[in-house]
């Protein structure tokens, strides 16, 4: 007889719950686009309509192993999601956008005749 996960979870130790939570988070982070689309309850045709493309374009996109960030962004946004880009440099993880902003500010400060305004 099948048991509800909530019943099994009540019997788990807090350490076990944390471990399982980490495993679930890792699995979701590596989820292919087609699995993510299916989890959202969207067909390729439905997603194609949202993105204003033909269904074969979605099938082709989901098979790709490499794509532009803008393509990935529009695909994820069409499924109602958001995305963050994390750059791992050595042992440090940085928010990519914040990294770019900081880099640009440092670069511009070294340029003559450039004034940086704070908001």
ChimeraX attribute file (.defattr): number of C-alpha atoms within 10 A of each C-alpha:
attribute: neighborCount
match mode: 1-to-1
recipient: residues
	/A:1	2
	/A:2	4
	/A:3	7
	/A:4	7
	/A:5	8
	/A:6	8
	/A:7	9
	/A:8	9
	/A:9	13
	/A:10	10
	/A:11	10
	/A:12	11
	/A:13	10
	/A:14	11
	/A:15	9
	/A:16	12
	/A:17	14
	/A:18	12
	/A:19	12
	/A:20	13
	/A:21	12
	/A:22	12
	/A:23	12
	/A:24	11
	/A:25	12
	/A:26	11
	/A:27	11
	/A:28	12
	/A:29	9
	/A:30	9
	/A:31	13
	/A:32	13
	/A:33	17
	/A:34	17
	/A:35	12
	/A:36	15
	/A:37	20
	/A:38	11
	/A:39	10
	/A:40	12
	/A:41	10
	/A:42	14
	/A:43	14
	/A:44	18
	/A:45	16
	/A:46	17
	/A:47	18
	/A:48	19
	/A:49	13
	/A:50	14
	/A:51	16
	/A:52	9
	/A:53	12
	/A:54	14
	/A:55	17
	/A:56	12
	/A:57	12
	/A:58	20
	/A:59	14
	/A:60	9
	/A:61	17
	/A:62	17
	/A:63	11
	/A:64	9
	/A:65	7
	/A:66	9
	/A:67	9
	/A:68	7
	/A:69	10
	/A:70	9
	/A:71	11
	/A:72	15
	/A:73	14
	/A:74	16
	/A:75	22
	/A:76	16
	/A:77	14
	/A:78	17
	/A:79	17
	/A:80	9
	/A:81	11
	/A:82	11
	/A:83	10
	/A:84	9
	/A:85	10
	/A:86	13
	/A:87	13
	/A:88	11
	/A:89	8
	/A:90	6
	/A:91	6
	/A:92	7
	/A:93	10
	/A:94	14
	/A:95	12
	/A:96	14
	/A:97	13
	/A:98	11
	/A:99	12
	/A:100	12
	/A:101	11
	/A:102	12
	/A:103	11
	/A:104	11
	/A:105	11
	/A:106	11
	/A:107	10
	/A:108	14
	/A:109	12
	/A:110	9
	/A:111	9
	/A:112	7
	/A:113	7
	/A:114	9
	/A:115	9
	/A:116	8
	/A:117	5
	/A:118	4
	/A:119	3
